[in-house]
């Protein structure tokens, strides 16, 4: 039986896939990401309300979006030198006392059944969540991560509390959302990149895709110097002509034919 996923472990693993640091030291980029993911969560609710019967991926989408919100929350806290355990512990005790590393499962010991459609309570909680996310972006977007740690800790704790309530009302668990999120992010940014064998490695040579391709892109001019002059881009791969010749498909000369090559 695997050990339960804790907030501390999740934050440490999420930080390993943080690519927002390259954009500078402020919290602006991860905060905008947080706000965007909350917006995506609201969008999933809107789609379910609009297409109740045809939208079948509602629960999976809500789980994914909640996992993305968690990821940004963990990264923002990490950038500010705060731990998720500290944030959640301080919020749950009401007096700032800290727990040992908290598991996600312990936050929702009695999980409700997944809801097939968003409830009014869930929608209202998401609106509050969006409001808190927007306020955090406005307050901390242009400050250094360690400028106001106590205020940021309090505001992130309130946001996490709304996220937890939203998960309860949706009948999903943050444990599931966090686990799925780690699987997704490490698939995108693995620590150790391991490339699988080529799918046609065991095929006969004549049935394999070429391992090296020489692609030539060149231009030909028809009716050069005349009123009806047309320029075409032609593609050739390993000395074999491929595709149709391309024009700009417009009266105005904009060289779009060169862009079209890559489609």
Secondary structure as GFF3:
##gff-version 3
##sequence-region A 1 263
A	DSSP	alpha_helix	7	16	.	.	.	ID=ss1
A	DSSP	three_ten_helix	20	23	.	.	.	ID=ss2
A	DSSP	alpha_helix	28	50	.	.	.	ID=ss3
A	DSSP	alpha_helix	58	79	.	.	.	ID=ss4
A	DSSP	alpha_helix	84	93	.	.	.	ID=ss5
A	DSSP	alpha_helix	104	107	.	.	.	ID=ss6
A	DSSP	alpha_helix	120	140	.	.	.	ID=ss7
A	DSSP	alpha_helix	149	170	.	.	.	ID=ss8
A	DSSP	alpha_helix	174	188	.	.	.	ID=ss9
A	DSSP	three_ten_helix	205	207	.	.	.	ID=ss10
A	DSSP	beta_strand	215	222	.	.	.	ID=ss11
A	DSSP	beta_strand	230	237	.	.	.	ID=ss12
A	DSSP	beta_strand	240	246	.	.	.	ID=ss13
A	DSSP	alpha_helix	256	260	.	.	.	ID=ss14
###
